Amino acid sequence: STLLNSHSTHRECKREMGSSSANGGVTGAGYRSSGGVGVVDKGVDFANYFCTYAFLYHQKDMLSDRVRMDAYFNSVFQNKHHFIGKTVLDVGTGSGILAIWAAQAGA
């Protein structure tokens, strides 16, 4: 099921990213200490960034951000002339709202 896959994906992300220790520090793959300063492997940092976007709660938070959504909406609908008759590819679509608005604007 979708829910099961979502939870499985979340577990995989946590396993890849490491976990929080009791004192708030991060431990696990990609993290190391260098003279008391935590250093994050760049590959792990990128994976963590993209991994978080896979969860619906993150999409909901972005869709609830009125400033963000108003800016996107206005950018599309105040520039319909750039969309009319065009093909739009929304890479990493997430919720799909930008693709929907592009289609409504004439793409």
N, CA and C atoms as an extended XYZ file, in Angstrom:
321
Properties=species:S:1:pos:R:3:atomname:S:1:resname:S:1:resid:I:1 pbc="F F F"
N         0.837       -1.194        0.000 N   SER     1
C         0.000        0.000        0.000 CA  SER     1
C         0.873        1.245        0.000 C   SER     1
N         0.293        2.372       -0.364 N   THR     2
C         1.023        3.636       -0.398 CA  THR     2
C         1.534        4.016        0.983 C   THR     2
N         0.674        3.857        1.992 N   LEU     3
C         1.067        4.193        3.348 CA  LEU     3
C         2.249        3.345        3.796 C   LEU     3
N         2.187        2.055        3.526 N   LEU     4
C         3.287        1.165        3.890 CA  LEU     4
C         4.563        1.586        3.173 C   LEU     4
N         4.463        1.896        1.880 N   ASN     5
C         5.646        2.319        1.133 CA  ASN     5
C         6.209        3.611        1.690 C   ASN     5
N         5.341        4.534        2.096 N   SER     6
C         5.782        5.789        2.678 CA  SER     6
C         6.556        5.540        3.961 C   SER     6
N         6.028        4.659        4.821 N   HIS     7
C         6.723        4.342        6.066 CA  HIS     7
C         8.033        3.633        5.784 C   HIS     7
N         8.047        2.728        4.824 N   SER     8
C         9.282        2.032        4.469 CA  SER     8
C        10.320        3.029        3.978 C   SER     8
N         9.897        3.962        3.147 N   THR     9
C        10.812        4.984        2.634 CA  THR     9
C        11.361        5.819        3.778 C   THR     9
N        10.489        6.181        4.725 N   HIS    10
C        10.920        6.976        5.873 CA  HIS    10
C        11.975        6.225        6.678 C   HIS    10
N        11.758        4.921        6.896 N   ARG    11
C        12.755        4.126        7.618 CA  ARG    11
C        14.072        4.091        6.860 C   ARG    11
N        14.007        3.955        5.539 N   GLU    12
C        15.224        3.927        4.732 CA  GLU    12
C        15.969        5.252        4.852 C   GLU    12
N        15.254        6.367        4.809 N   CYS    13
C        15.883        7.677        4.954 CA  CYS    13
C        16.563        7.790        6.300 C   CYS    13
N        15.864        7.376        7.367 N   LYS    14
C        16.439        7.463        8.707 CA  LYS    14
C        17.687        6.607        8.804 C   LYS    14
N        17.655        5.411        8.193 N   ARG    15
C        18.817        4.529        8.244 CA  ARG    15
C        19.995        5.178        7.511 C   ARG    15
N        19.716        5.791        6.352 N   GLU    16
C        20.775        6.420        5.562 CA  GLU    16
C        21.323        7.670        6.236 C   GLU    16
N        20.442        8.446        6.877 N   MET    17
C        20.829        9.735        7.425 CA  MET    17
C        21.435        9.638        8.808 C   MET    17
N        21.230        8.524        9.495 N   GLY    18
C        21.668        8.408       10.873 CA  GLY    18
C        20.502        8.761       11.777 C   GLY    18
N        20.754        8.817       13.069 N   SER    19
C        19.682        9.120       14.005 CA  SER    19
C        20.202       10.068       15.063 C   SER    19
N        19.284       10.711       15.754 N   SER    20
C        19.666       11.635       16.816 CA  SER    20
C        20.101       10.855       18.036 C   SER    20
N        21.140       11.326       18.672 N   SER    21
C        21.568       10.701       19.912 CA  SER    21
C        20.863       11.390       21.072 C   SER    21
N        21.006       10.851       22.268 N   ALA    22
C        20.310       11.378       23.441 CA  ALA    22
C        20.681       12.827       23.723 C   ALA    22
N        21.900       13.242       23.413 N   ASN    23
C        22.314       14.604       23.710 CA  ASN    23
C        22.042       15.563       22.550 C   ASN    23
N        21.265       15.130       21.560 N   GLY    24
C        20.904       16.013       20.453 CA  GLY    24
C        21.866       15.958       19.283 C   GLY    24
N        22.983       15.258       19.455 N   GLY    25
C        23.921       15.133       18.347 CA  GLY    25
C        23.426       14.136       17.328 C   GLY    25
N        24.011       14.148       16.175 N   VAL    26
C        23.595       13.217       15.130 CA  VAL    26
C        24.668       12.158       14.979 C   VAL    26
N        24.225       10.917       14.873 N   THR    27
C        25.163        9.816       14.688 CA  THR    27
C        24.724        9.015       13.490 C   THR    27
N        25.597        8.239       12.943 N   GLY    28
C        25.213        7.349       11.852 CA  GLY    28
C        26.032        7.601       10.606 C   GLY    28
N        25.619        6.952        9.515 N   ALA    29
C        26.345        7.016        8.252 CA  ALA    29
C        26.441        8.456        7.767 C   ALA    29
N        27.645        8.866        7.363 N   GLY    30
C        27.837       10.178        6.770 CA  GLY    30
C        28.167       11.278        7.762 C   GLY    30
N        28.132       10.968        9.051 N   TYR    31
C        28.423       11.968       10.069 CA  TYR    31
C        29.694       11.570       10.798 C   TYR    31
N        30.519       12.567       11.096 N   ARG    32
C        31.721       12.279       11.870 CA  ARG    32
C        32.076       13.512       12.692 C   ARG    32
N        32.835       13.314       13.703 N   SER    33
C        33.264       14.409       14.558 CA  SER    33
C        34.687       14.774       14.190 C   SER    33
N        34.957       16.057       14.120 N   SER    34
C        36.298       16.534       13.802 CA  SER    34
C        36.659       17.596       14.833 C   SER    34
N        37.422       17.194       15.840 N   GLY    35
C        37.816       18.126       16.886 CA  GLY    35
C        36.624       18.693       17.648 C   GLY    35
N        35.615       17.857       17.897 N   GLY    36
C        34.441       18.303       18.631 CA  GLY    36
C        33.382       18.969       17.772 C   GLY    36
N        33.675       19.161       16.473 N   VAL    37
C        32.717       19.778       15.564 CA  VAL    37
C        32.144       18.699       14.658 C   VAL    37
N        30.824       18.649       14.561 N   GLY    38
C        30.182       17.667       13.694 CA  GLY    38
C        30.357       18.044       12.234 C   GLY    38
N        30.753       17.097       11.421 N   VAL    39
C        30.937       17.320        9.991 CA  VAL    39
C        29.980       16.392        9.251 C   VAL    39
N        29.247       16.946        8.287 N   VAL    40
C        28.276       16.170        7.523 CA  VAL    40
C        28.829       15.894        6.138 C   VAL    40
N        28.809       14.622        5.756 N   ASP    41
C        29.209       14.246        4.412 CA  ASP    41
C        28.258       14.906        3.419 C   ASP    41
N        28.782       15.543        2.387 N   LYS    42
C        27.959       16.268        1.415 CA  LYS    42
C        26.948       15.363        0.718 C   LYS    42
N        27.328       14.144        0.401 N   GLY    43
C        26.405       13.203       -0.230 CA  GLY    43
C        25.228       12.877        0.673 C   GLY    43
N        25.486       12.716        1.962 N   VAL    44
C        24.429       12.445        2.928 CA  VAL    44
C        23.538       13.672        3.066 C   VAL    44
N        24.145       14.855        3.084 N   ASP    45
C        23.374       16.094        3.195 CA  ASP    45
C        22.413       16.237        2.021 C   ASP    45
N        22.877       15.982        0.806 N   PHE    46
C        22.017       16.047       -0.375 CA  PHE    46
C        20.906       14.999       -0.293 C   PHE    46
N        21.256       13.779        0.109 N   ALA    47
C        20.259       12.716        0.218 CA  ALA    47
C        19.192       13.092        1.234 C   ALA    47
N        19.597       13.661        2.358 N   ASN    48
C        18.652       14.080        3.388 CA  ASN    48
C        17.717       15.158        2.851 C   ASN    48
N        18.254       16.114        2.125 N   TYR    49
C        17.452       17.197        1.549 CA  TYR    49
C        16.357       16.629        0.647 C   TYR    49
N        16.730       15.782       -0.290 N   PHE    50
C        15.759       15.234       -1.231 CA  PHE    50
C        14.834       14.223       -0.573 C   PHE    50
N        15.319       13.508        0.398 N   CYS    51
C        14.524       12.499        1.087 CA  CYS    51
C        13.332       13.134        1.792 C   CYS    51
N        13.515       14.290        2.411 N   THR    52
C        12.427       14.915        3.163 CA  THR    52
C        11.262       15.312        2.269 C   THR    52
N        11.516       15.602        1.016 N   TYR    53
C        10.446       16.003        0.110 CA  TYR    53
C         9.529       14.846       -0.262 C   TYR    53
N         9.892       13.631        0.072 N   ALA    54
C         9.085       12.463       -0.266 CA  ALA    54
C         7.886       12.295        0.662 C   ALA    54
N         7.820       13.060        1.715 N   PHE    55
C         6.766       12.871        2.707 CA  PHE    55
C         5.672       13.916        2.566 C   PHE    55
N         4.429       13.458        2.672 N   LEU    56
C         3.279       14.340        2.476 CA  LEU    56
C         3.245       15.492        3.468 C   LEU    56
N         3.694       15.279        4.698 N   TYR    57
C         3.654       16.368        5.669 CA  TYR    57
C         4.500       17.544        5.186 C   TYR    57
N         5.592       17.253        4.507 N   HIS    58
C         6.449       18.332        3.991 CA  HIS    58
C         5.723       19.089        2.867 C   HIS    58
N         5.057       18.347        1.984 N   GLN    59
C         4.280       18.986        0.912 CA  GLN    59
C         3.169       19.847        1.512 C   GLN    59
N         2.501       19.323        2.538 N   LYS    60
C         1.418       20.070        3.196 CA  LYS    60
C         1.949       21.367        3.790 C   LYS    60
N         3.101       21.306        4.435 N   ASP    61
C         3.694       22.521        5.009 CA  ASP    61
C         3.953       23.569        3.932 C   ASP    61
N         4.477       23.132        2.790 N   MET    62
C         4.752       24.090        1.709 CA  MET    62
C         3.468       24.648        1.120 C   MET    62
N         2.456       23.782        0.934 N   LEU    63
C         1.169       24.246        0.391 CA  LEU    63
C         0.465       25.192        1.356 C   LEU    63
N         0.732       25.081        2.636 N   SER    64
C         0.118       25.946        3.648 CA  SER    64
C         0.851       27.277        3.797 C   SER    64
N         2.007       27.395        3.187 N   ASP    65
C         2.802       28.628        3.256 CA  ASP    65
C         2.191       29.643        2.291 C   ASP    65
N         1.379       30.541        2.814 N   ARG    66
C         0.615       31.481        1.987 CA  ARG    66
C         1.521       32.391        1.158 C   ARG    66
N         2.593       32.870        1.725 N   VAL    67
C         3.509       33.759        0.992 CA  VAL    67
C         4.103       33.026       -0.207 C   VAL    67
N         4.557       31.797        0.012 N   ARG    68
C         5.136       30.979       -1.054 CA  ARG    68
C         4.117       30.733       -2.161 C   ARG    68
N         2.927       30.272       -1.770 N   MET    69
C         1.924       29.896       -2.757 CA  MET    69
C         1.397       31.109       -3.523 C   MET    69
N         1.212       32.229       -2.842 N   ASP    70
C         0.776       33.451       -3.536 CA  ASP    70
C         1.823       33.902       -4.549 C   ASP    70
N         3.094       33.794       -4.183 N   ALA    71
C         4.170       34.191       -5.103 CA  ALA    71
C         4.175       33.303       -6.347 C   ALA    71
N         4.047       31.988       -6.170 N   TYR    72
C         4.007       31.072       -7.310 CA  TYR    72
C         2.774       31.333       -8.171 C   TYR    72
N         1.612       31.457       -7.521 N   PHE    73
C         0.362       31.683       -8.245 CA  PHE    73
C         0.451       32.964       -9.082 C   PHE    73
N         0.888       34.032       -8.458 N   ASN    74
C         0.991       35.310       -9.165 CA  ASN    74
C         2.015       35.254      -10.298 C   ASN    74
N         3.111       34.548      -10.064 N   SER    75
C         4.130       34.419      -11.112 CA  SER    75
C         3.576       33.728      -12.350 C   SER    75
N         2.767       32.706      -12.140 N   VAL    76
C         2.190       31.976      -13.268 CA  VAL    76
C         1.093       32.797      -13.938 C   VAL    76
N         0.128       33.253      -13.168 N   PHE    77
C        -1.059       33.861      -13.769 CA  PHE    77
C        -0.850       35.304      -14.212 C   PHE    77
N         0.180       35.962      -13.733 N   GLN    78
C         0.502       37.297      -14.244 CA  GLN    78
C         1.404       37.219      -15.476 C   GLN    78
N         1.790       36.007      -15.823 N   ASN    79
C         2.647       35.791      -16.991 CA  ASN    79
C         2.092       34.702      -17.898 C   ASN    79
N         0.781       34.656      -18.039 N   LYS    80
C         0.132       33.622      -18.852 CA  LYS    80
C         0.698       33.570      -20.262 C   LYS    80
N         1.095       34.712      -20.787 N   HIS    81
C         1.619       34.757      -22.153 CA  HIS    81
C         2.844       33.856      -22.336 C   HIS    81
N         3.548       33.561      -21.266 N   HIS    82
C         4.701       32.648      -21.344 CA  HIS    82
C         4.280       31.183      -21.341 C   HIS    82
N         3.045       30.897      -20.951 N   PHE    83
C         2.569       29.517      -20.805 CA  PHE    83
C         1.684       29.056      -21.958 C   PHE    83
N         0.963       29.979      -22.580 N   ILE    84
C        -0.021       29.611      -23.596 CA  ILE    84
C         0.633       28.822      -24.731 C   ILE    84
N         0.100       27.613      -24.949 N   GLY    85
C         0.573       26.749      -26.023 CA  GLY    85
C         1.896       26.057      -25.761 C   GLY    85
N         2.481       26.224      -24.575 N   LYS    86
C         3.779       25.625      -24.256 CA  LYS    86
C         3.597       24.275      -23.574 C   LYS    86
N         4.627       23.466      -23.653 N   THR    87
C         4.686       22.217      -22.908 CA  THR    87
C         5.528       22.476      -21.672 C   THR    87
N         5.000       22.111      -20.526 N   VAL    88
C         5.694       22.358      -19.263 CA  VAL    88
C         6.035       21.026      -18.610 C   VAL    88
N         7.267       20.881      -18.181 N   LEU    89
C         7.709       19.700      -17.452 CA  LEU    89
C         8.028       20.135      -16.025 C   LEU    89
N         7.259       19.678      -15.090 N   ASP    90
C         7.446       20.023      -13.683 CA  ASP    90
C         8.269       18.911      -13.037 C   ASP    90
N         9.570       19.073      -13.034 N   VAL    91
C        10.479       18.058      -12.495 CA  VAL    91
C        10.416       18.084      -10.971 C   VAL    91
N        10.264       16.914      -10.376 N   GLY    92
C        10.159       16.835       -8.926 CA  GLY    92
C         8.868       17.468       -8.452 C   GLY    92
N         7.791       17.161       -9.128 N   THR    93
C         6.525       17.873       -8.983 CA  THR    93
C         5.965       17.922       -7.570 C   THR    93
N         6.256       16.978       -6.730 N   GLY    94
C         5.704       17.015       -5.373 CA  GLY    94
C         4.192       16.939       -5.403 C   GLY    94
N         3.538       18.015       -5.025 N   SER    95
C         2.071       18.040       -4.997 CA  SER    95
C         1.468       18.180       -6.381 C   SER    95
N         2.227       18.699       -7.338 N   GLY    96
C         1.726       18.904       -8.692 CA  GLY    96
C         1.056       20.249       -8.908 C   GLY    96
N         1.015       21.094       -7.897 N   ILE    97
C         0.284       22.353       -7.999 CA  ILE    97
C         0.854       23.281       -9.082 C   ILE    97
N         2.142       23.306       -9.260 N   LEU    98
C         2.711       24.182      -10.298 CA  LEU    98
C         2.355       23.688      -11.682 C   LEU    98
N         2.327       22.380      -11.883 N   ALA    99
C         1.915       21.804      -13.168 CA  ALA    99
C         0.443       22.099      -13.425 C   ALA    99
N        -0.375       21.993      -12.394 N   ILE   100
C        -1.809       22.287      -12.539 CA  ILE   100
C        -2.008       23.747      -12.920 C   ILE   100
N        -1.330       24.640      -12.247 N   TRP   101
C        -1.465       26.070      -12.558 CA  TRP   101
C        -0.943       26.385      -13.949 C   TRP   101
N         0.149       25.735      -14.357 N   ALA   102
C         0.667       25.956      -15.705 CA  ALA   102
C        -0.375       25.537      -16.741 C   ALA   102
N        -1.045       24.404      -16.514 N   ALA   103
C        -2.093       23.946      -17.422 CA  ALA   103
C        -3.259       24.923      -17.417 C   ALA   103
N        -3.645       25.415      -16.268 N   GLN   104
C        -4.738       26.387      -16.181 CA  GLN   104
C        -4.374       27.708      -16.867 C   GLN   104
N        -3.078       28.002      -16.926 N   ALA   105
C        -2.627       29.235      -17.578 CA  ALA   105
C        -2.479       29.058      -19.083 C   ALA   105
N        -2.714       27.851      -19.585 N   GLY   106
C        -2.708       27.634      -21.028 CA  GLY   106
C        -1.666       26.709      -21.574 C   GLY   106
N        -0.833       26.151      -20.713 N   ALA   107
C         0.199       25.216      -21.192 CA  ALA   107
C        -0.445       23.907      -21.615 C   ALA   107
